[in-house]
Amino acid sequence: MHSETSRPSAGFPVSAGIFFGLGLGGFFDGIVLHQLLQWHHLVTAAGYPPDSIENLKVNTFWDGLFHVLTYAFVAVGLGLLWRAARRTHISWSSKLLFGTLLIGFGLFNLVEGLVNHQILGLHHVNETVPREQWIYWDLGFLTWGAAMLVAGWLLLRSGRRETGSQLEVRRSQGHW
């Protein structure tokens, strides 16, 4: 047990935070960009523009599968976090959770933006603007993802240092 708690992150489940971030990134995309702003659906640029009831049904189905995936990411993150919380009683820096959430959210944007927007061309961030402007929205989405990834990594590093310092103080006070 002592060796498990002597790591700088004190057993913090980084993968749990990343899965939560992936799920939150997907929910943000699906809820805000697909449903509220209605800028695109999952397969609008892949031959199913929302210009008929049938195409809207196809897009709604694929959006639903997309939400199932993001829901699964959140469920996996919750399971990993629950398992780790039951194994350890260490006070983690909140920077660890927020950093890993940002890493996951940023990874979602980067992977989704590169794969769905650029490689497969399934849709683009904002299809309500003229087609020649789509690339700027796509690049902004990728930049936003990269910024979250970097900010998350910096927060994670800071949280590991902070948690490591707290562990050293507890050890020096004879708590272990």
C-alpha positions in Angstrom: 0.0 0.0 0.0 2.8 2.4 0.8 4.4 2.1 -2.6 1.1 2.7 -4.3 0.6 6.0 -2.4 4.2 7.2 -2.8 3.8 8.0 -6.4 3.5 11.8 -7.1 -0.1 11.5 -8.3 -0.9 9.2 -5.4 -2.7 6.7 -7.6 -4.9 9.3 -9.3 -6.6 7.5 -12.2 -5.5 9.6 -15.1 -7.3 7.4 -17.6 -10.6 8.0 -15.7 -10.2 11.8 -16.2 -9.3 11.3 -19.9 -12.4 9.1 -20.5 -14.6 11.7 -18.7 -13.0 14.4 -20.9 -13.6 12.4 -24.1 -17.2 11.9 -23.1 -17.8 15.6 -22.2 -16.1 16.7 -25.4 -18.5 14.4 -27.4 -21.5 15.6 -25.4 -20.5 19.2 -26.0 -20.2 18.5 -29.7 -23.4 16.6 -30.0 -25.5 18.8 -27.8 -24.2 22.2 -28.7 -23.0 21.9 -32.3 -25.5 19.2 -33.5 -28.7 20.0 -31.6 -28.6 23.6 -30.3 -26.7 25.4 -33.0 -27.6 22.8 -35.7 -24.3 23.5 -37.5 -23.9 19.9 -38.6 -24.8 16.3 -37.9 -22.5 13.4 -37.9 -22.8 12.5 -41.6 -24.1 15.8 -43.2 -21.1 16.3 -45.6 -21.0 12.5 -46.4 -24.0 12.8 -48.7 -26.8 13.3 -46.2 -27.4 17.0 -45.9 -30.4 17.7 -43.6 -32.6 18.8 -46.6 -35.1 16.0 -46.4 -36.9 13.9 -43.8 -35.0 10.8 -44.8 -31.6 12.5 -44.6 -32.5 13.9 -41.2 -33.5 10.4 -40.0 -30.1 9.1 -41.2 -28.3 11.9 -39.4 -30.4 11.5 -36.2 -29.5 7.8 -36.2 -25.8 8.4 -36.6 -25.9 11.2 -34.0 -27.5 8.7 -31.6 -24.7 6.2 -32.2 -22.2 9.0 -31.6 -24.0 9.8 -28.3 -23.9 6.1 -27.3 -20.1 6.3 -27.7 -19.7 9.4 -25.6 -22.0 7.9 -23.0 -19.7 4.8 -22.9 -16.7 7.1 -22.4 -18.3 8.7 -19.4 -19.3 5.3 -18.0 -15.8 3.9 -18.3 -14.4 7.1 -16.7 -16.8 6.7 -13.8 -15.9 3.1 -13.4 -12.2 3.8 -13.3 -12.6 6.7 -10.9 -14.9 4.6 -8.6 -12.4 1.7 -8.6 -9.5 4.0 -7.7 -11.4 5.9 -5.0 -12.2 2.6 -3.3 -8.5 1.6 -3.3 -7.0 4.8 -1.8 -7.8 7.4 0.7 -5.4 10.1 -0.5 -6.5 13.6 -1.1 -5.9 14.4 -4.7 -5.3 17.9 -6.1 -8.3 19.0 -8.1 -5.8 20.0 -10.8 -5.4 16.3 -11.6 -9.1 15.8 -12.4 -9.5 19.1 -14.3 -6.2 18.6 -16.2 -7.2 15.1 -17.3 -10.7 16.3 -18.3 -9.1 18.9 -20.5 -6.7 16.4 -22.0 -9.6 14.1 -22.8 -11.8 16.9 -24.2 -8.8 18.2 -26.3 -8.1 14.7 -27.5 -11.7 14.3 -28.6 -11.6 17.6 -30.6 -8.3 16.6 -32.2 -9.2 13.1 -33.1 -12.8 13.9 -34.2 -11.6 17.0 -36.1 -8.8 15.2 -37.9 -10.8 12.0 -38.6 -14.4 13.1 -39.2 -13.7 16.6 -40.6 -10.5 16.2 -42.5 -9.8 12.5 -43.4 -13.3 11.1 -43.8 -15.1 14.4 -44.6 -18.3 13.2 -42.8 -19.1 16.7 -41.6 -17.5 20.1 -40.8 -17.8 22.2 -37.7 -20.0 24.9 -39.2 -21.8 24.0 -42.3 -24.2 27.0 -42.1 -21.5 29.3 -43.5 -20.3 29.3 -47.1 -18.4 26.1 -48.0 -15.1 27.9 -48.6 -15.2 29.1 -44.9 -15.6 25.5 -43.5 -11.8 25.0 -43.2 -11.5 28.0 -40.9 -14.0 26.6 -38.5 -12.4 23.2 -38.7 -8.9 24.7 -38.0 -10.4 26.7 -35.1 -11.8 23.5 -33.7 -8.4 21.7 -34.0 -6.7 24.7 -32.4 -9.2 24.8 -29.5 -8.6 21.0 -29.0 -4.8 21.5 -29.0 -5.1 24.4 -26.5 -7.2 22.2 -24.2 -4.7 19.4 -24.5 -1.7 21.6 -23.6 -3.6 23.4 -20.8 -4.7 20.0 -19.4 -1.2 18.6 -19.6 0.1 21.7 -17.7 -2.6 21.3 -15.0 -1.9 17.6 -14.7 1.9 18.3 -14.1 1.0 21.0 -11.6 -1.4 18.7 -9.8 1.1 15.9 -9.6 3.6 18.3 -8.0 1.0 19.6 -5.6 -0.2 16.1 -4.6 3.4 14.9 -4.2 4.2 17.9 -1.9 1.1 17.0 0.2 2.3 13.4 0.5 5.7 14.5 1.6 4.2 16.7 4.3 2.0 13.9 5.5 4.9 11.5 5.6 7.1 14.0 7.6 4.3 14.4 10.1 4.2 10.6 10.7 0.9 9.9 8.9 2.6 6.8 7.3 
